[in-house]
């Protein structure tokens, strides 16, 4: 099976080096003391996105900010979101995170980005002791760094892999498992995490297909699937590739169960029609989504932005609400108090119940569910 260890180690070291150089050159001590944050009771939260096309995450986080300000709070806090894009050459994310912390003087960081960029933000949070909630990356190595300032609002790849294998094995004899993956960081991490579960279960007959070996002729990949007759197919490809393969598999008449990772359902990378193509057929790992909260969120999001939300917006919204609740509980900009409040938090969101383990991973039972319109079933519209 594929191991992502060397890739992760290389990326992690590069991120560490970039952050250290930038922070030292800033002339500001990494272990900054309590800071003043503009006008009284103004709470700035830094939000980092992959690029300027990442509108769903910003919309989800902004909706949470608007609702919090409308509701008010006993501390008199008024929240504002400062968004920065990590688009550009390697290291841009480091600079943006440091600017948010030292120039904008944010109270905390959050964001929606891939695993590589999430490592960069995590290093900035570590050096400056600023809380960071990741709201999209499922990279399990983020928590394995044992950084007390890091929290993840998304089930990580190991948690998703465990749920996938439990579901597949629940049918008795799962037969051959076909896994199709891309040669990119997040796809390989998902594959590596699933490999651990497969090894632990002693499952035989696993077939791996690297999409890049067939991208000039996807028909050959389809022929291999038809020939080998797997018991199920797992898609760990980018959203666009996963959508392409999903349609080809369905059109071929193959009836095997189709599974995928949460990151497939990215509404910034797939259209509403493309997301609907997955309806009732693609199965993904999911927490215990609240139907009532989801319906309310969908309606509020439609009214605010004129379109339906997807997974990215939902996790961004929940992650921001958790962070806001922790800041209100802390009652000040004291970073340790905010971190402590997050350690102790119990929050009921759209995507399920929030609490965190000692490594910052979200604690919640993950199950497999079908999707509709880019979101898990239920909710009902």
MOQUI-V790492 format. One record per pair of residues at least 4 apart in sequence whose C-alpha atoms are under 6 Angstrom apart, sorted by the first residue. I is the first residue (numbers start at 1). J is the second residue. D is the distance in whole Angstrom. If there is no record, write none. Layout:
((I;J;D) (I;J;D))
This chain:
((2;192;6) (3;192;5) (4;189;6) (8;12;6) (15;120;5) (19;94;6) (30;127;5) (30;128;5) (31;128;5) (37;105;6) (41;77;5) (42;77;6) (42;78;5) (43;78;6) (43;79;5) (44;79;6) (44;80;5) (44;106;5) (44;107;6) (45;81;5) (45;106;5) (45;107;6) (45;108;5) (45;109;6) (46;82;5) (46;100;6) (46;106;6) (46;109;5) (47;82;6) (47;83;5) (47;109;6) (47;110;5) (47;111;5) (48;83;6) (48;84;5) (48;85;6) (48;111;4) (49;85;5) (49;111;6) (49;112;5) (49;113;6) (50;85;6) (50;86;5) (50;87;6) (50;113;5) (51;85;5) (51;86;6) (51;87;5) (55;59;6) (56;313;5) (57;312;6) (57;313;5) (57;316;5) (58;62;6) (60;313;4) (60;316;5) (60;317;4) (61;316;5) (61;317;5) (61;320;6) (64;317;6) (64;321;6) (69;78;6) (86;92;6) (86;93;4) (88;92;6) (94;120;6) (98;102;6) (99;103;5) (100;104;5) (100;106;6) (101;105;5) (101;106;5) (107;333;6) (108;130;6) (108;131;5) (109;132;5) (110;132;5) (110;133;5) (110;134;6) (111;134;5) (111;135;6) (112;135;5) (112;136;5) (114;137;5) (115;137;5) (115;139;5) (125;129;5) (125;130;5) (131;149;5) (132;150;5) (133;151;5) (133;152;6) (134;152;5) (135;153;5) (135;315;6) (135;316;5) (135;319;6) (138;156;4) (138;157;5) (139;156;6) (140;156;5) (140;157;6) (143;359;5) (146;359;6) (150;360;6) (151;360;4) (152;361;5) (153;319;6) (153;362;6) (155;159;6) (157;161;6) (157;190;5) (157;193;6) (158;193;5) (160;285;5) (161;194;5) (163;366;6) (163;367;6) (165;169;6) (166;170;6) (168;174;6) (169;174;6) (174;231;6) (175;231;5) (176;205;5) (176;206;6) (176;230;5) (176;231;5) (177;206;5) (177;230;6) (177;231;6) (177;232;5) (178;207;5) (178;208;6) (178;230;6) (178;233;5) (179;208;5) (179;233;6) (179;234;5) (180;208;6) (180;209;5) (180;210;6) (180;235;5) (180;236;6) (181;187;6) (181;210;5) (181;211;6) (181;236;5) (181;237;5) (182;187;6) (182;210;6) (182;211;5) (182;237;5) (187;236;5) (187;237;6) (198;203;5) (211;215;6) (214;218;5) (225;229;6) (232;256;5) (232;257;5) (233;258;5) (234;258;6) (234;259;5) (234;260;5) (235;260;5) (237;241;6) (237;242;5) (238;242;6) (239;264;4) (242;246;6) (247;251;6) (258;282;5) (259;282;6) (259;283;5) (259;284;6) (260;284;5) (261;284;6) (265;374;6) (266;312;6) (267;310;6) (270;274;6) (275;373;6) (275;374;5) (276;373;5) (278;282;5) (279;371;5) (279;372;4) (280;370;5) (280;371;6) (282;370;6) (283;369;5) (283;370;4) (284;368;5) (284;369;6) (285;367;5) (285;368;4) (286;366;5) (286;367;5) (286;368;6) (287;352;6) (287;366;5) (288;352;5) (289;350;6) (289;351;4) (289;352;5) (290;294;6) (290;350;5) (291;379;4) (293;350;5) (294;350;5) (297;301;6) (301;305;6) (302;306;5) (302;307;5) (302;308;5) (309;313;6) (310;374;5) (310;375;6) (313;317;6) (315;319;6) (318;349;6) (326;338;6) (326;341;5) (326;342;6) (327;338;6) (330;337;5) (330;338;5) (341;345;6) (345;355;6) (346;354;5) (346;355;5) (347;353;6) (347;354;5) (348;353;4) (349;353;6) (355;362;6) (355;363;5) (356;360;5) (356;361;5) (356;362;5) (356;363;5) (357;361;5) (370;376;6) (370;377;6) (371;375;5) (371;376;4) (371;377;5))
